[in-house]
């Protein structure tokens, strides 16, 4: 039997992919494991023969793709939930008018999925940043004032990627779409 491991942040993906037998690894050491399902930014250890499936889990589409990837690789039947709480094309078109500056790749994925126009200069309507950059961006956040929107990083968000994505989308929806 194949030994499968995952991180606490990816365990829900395995469950939704129909995988029932797996262990949760918290220390990042994948010895005696055949397959590890981890976040895309996880560093591999060369001293292991473990196969890694690396997932991006920032948007609903990425989450659904991750579930399909795991279930296809392991030959399991996904639990059949259609998660697509994504943004309608109409809403995405409306959001194109809103310019956002983003301070993180994971937030860029979400902003792009919501249809916002991403800018790198000061012509933004809103500045989206992760909570862990608050001190580093202090001056820019003061200048941005109410245009600054803080989103929780992995440390301050639910472990479940679906709940985490839903929370982040709702924050952006409430703080940006409702005010613009």
matplotlib code that plots the C-alpha trace (Angstrom):
import matplotlib.pyplot as plt

x = [0.0, 1.3, 2.2, 0.8, 1.5, 0.4, 0.7, -2.1, -2.8, -3.3, -5.2, -8.6, -7.6, -6.8, -10.1, -12.0, -10.1, -11.4, -8.2, -8.9, -5.5, -2.8, -0.7, -0.2, 3.4, 4.0, 7.8, 8.4, 10.3, 8.9, 10.9, 9.3, 6.6, 5.9, 3.9, 3.7, 1.0, 2.3, 1.9, 3.8, 6.2, 7.4, 11.1, 12.0, 14.6, 17.0, 17.6, 14.3, 12.8, 9.4, 7.3, 5.9, 2.7, 2.9, -0.3, -1.3, -4.4, -5.1, -8.2, -11.2, -10.0, -6.5, -8.3, -10.4, -7.4, -5.5, -8.3, -8.4, -4.6, -4.6, -7.6, -6.2, -2.7, -4.2, -7.1, -9.6, -13.1, -13.5, -16.3, -18.1, -18.5, -18.3, -16.5, -16.7, -17.6, -15.6, -16.6, -19.2, -17.9, -20.2, -18.7, -15.2, -15.9, -17.1, -14.0, -11.7, -12.4, -10.8, -7.0, -5.1, -1.5, -0.7, 2.1, 2.3, 2.1, -0.8, -2.8, -2.0, -3.6, -6.8, -6.9, -6.4, -9.1, -11.6, -10.9, -9.1, -6.6, -3.2, -0.9, 2.7, 2.7, 0.8, -2.2, -4.1, -7.6, -6.7, -3.5, -3.8, -1.2, -0.7, -0.8, 2.9, 4.0, 2.2, 5.3, 7.5, 4.9, 4.0, 4.8, 3.0, 0.0, -0.3, -0.3, -2.9, -5.2, -8.6, -7.4, -5.2, -6.8, -5.1, -5.6, -4.7, -1.7, -1.7, -0.7, -3.8, -6.4, -8.2, -6.2, -9.0, -8.2, -11.8, -12.7, -9.4, -10.2, -13.8, -12.7, -10.2, -12.6, -15.3, -12.8, -12.0, -15.6, -16.7, -13.7, -13.3, -16.3, -18.9, -17.0, -16.1]
y = [0.0, 3.5, 5.7, 9.1, 12.2, 15.8, 19.0, 20.4, 23.0, 20.4, 17.7, 19.0, 18.6, 14.9, 14.4, 16.1, 14.1, 10.9, 9.8, 8.3, 6.9, 9.5, 10.9, 14.6, 15.7, 18.9, 19.0, 18.9, 15.6, 13.1, 9.9, 6.5, 8.2, 7.4, 10.5, 13.9, 16.5, 19.9, 23.6, 24.8, 26.9, 23.9, 23.1, 19.6, 17.6, 15.8, 13.1, 11.4, 9.2, 10.7, 11.9, 15.4, 16.8, 20.6, 22.6, 26.2, 26.7, 30.5, 30.6, 28.3, 27.2, 26.3, 24.3, 22.4, 21.7, 20.4, 18.0, 16.7, 16.4, 14.3, 12.1, 11.5, 10.6, 8.3, 6.9, 8.0, 9.4, 13.1, 13.7, 15.6, 19.0, 21.8, 24.5, 27.1, 30.0, 32.0, 35.3, 35.5, 36.8, 39.8, 40.7, 40.1, 42.5, 45.1, 44.6, 45.3, 49.0, 48.7, 49.1, 47.3, 47.1, 43.8, 42.9, 39.1, 36.4, 34.6, 37.8, 38.5, 35.1, 36.1, 39.7, 38.3, 35.7, 38.4, 40.4, 43.4, 45.3, 44.8, 47.8, 48.2, 52.0, 54.5, 54.7, 52.1, 52.4, 49.9, 48.4, 44.8, 43.4, 40.4, 40.9, 39.9, 42.9, 45.5, 46.8, 46.7, 48.7, 51.1, 54.3, 53.3, 52.0, 55.4, 57.1, 54.7, 55.2, 53.6, 52.3, 49.7, 46.3, 43.8, 40.1, 37.3, 35.1, 31.3, 31.8, 33.8, 32.0, 28.7, 25.6, 24.5, 26.0, 26.3, 28.3, 30.3, 31.3, 32.1, 34.4, 36.2, 36.7, 38.0, 40.5, 41.8, 41.8, 43.8, 46.2, 46.8, 45.9, 47.3, 50.6, 51.2]
z = [0.0, -0.9, 2.1, 1.6, 3.7, 3.6, 5.5, 7.8, 5.1, 2.3, 4.3, 3.1, -0.5, 0.1, 1.8, -1.0, -3.5, -1.9, -0.2, 3.3, 4.3, 4.8, 7.6, 8.5, 8.7, 10.6, 10.7, 6.9, 7.0, 4.6, 5.4, 4.7, 2.6, -1.1, -1.9, -0.2, -1.1, -0.1, -1.0, -4.1, -2.1, 0.0, -0.4, -1.4, 0.6, -1.8, 0.7, 0.0, -2.7, -1.9, -4.9, -4.3, -5.6, -5.1, -5.1, -5.3, -3.2, -3.3, -5.6, -6.0, -9.4, -8.0, -5.2, -7.7, -9.9, -6.9, -6.0, -9.6, -9.7, -6.5, -7.4, -10.9, -9.6, -6.9, -8.8, -6.2, -6.7, -5.6, -3.1, -5.9, -4.3, -6.9, -5.0, -7.7, -5.5, -8.0, -9.4, -12.2, -15.6, -15.2, -11.8, -13.2, -16.0, -13.4, -11.3, -14.3, -13.6, -10.2, -10.1, -7.3, -6.2, -4.7, -2.3, -2.6, -5.2, -3.4, -3.2, -6.9, -7.8, -5.9, -7.3, -10.8, -10.3, -9.1, -12.3, -10.8, -12.9, -11.2, -11.3, -10.0, -9.7, -7.5, -9.8, -7.7, -6.3, -3.5, -2.1, -1.1, 1.3, 3.5, 7.3, 7.7, 5.7, 7.9, 9.7, 6.5, 4.6, 7.4, 5.5, 2.3, 4.3, 6.0, 2.6, 1.3, 4.2, 3.6, 0.3, 2.1, 2.4, 4.7, 4.1, 6.5, 5.5, 6.0, 9.7, 10.5, 8.3, 8.5, 7.6, 5.3, 1.9, 0.9, 4.1, 3.7, 0.1, 1.0, 3.8, 1.6, -1.3, 1.1, 2.6, -0.9, -1.9, 1.2, 1.3, -2.4, -4.5, -2.2, -1.8, -5.5]

ax = plt.figure().add_subplot(projection="3d")
ax.plot(x, y, z, "-o")
ax.set_aspect("equal")
plt.show()
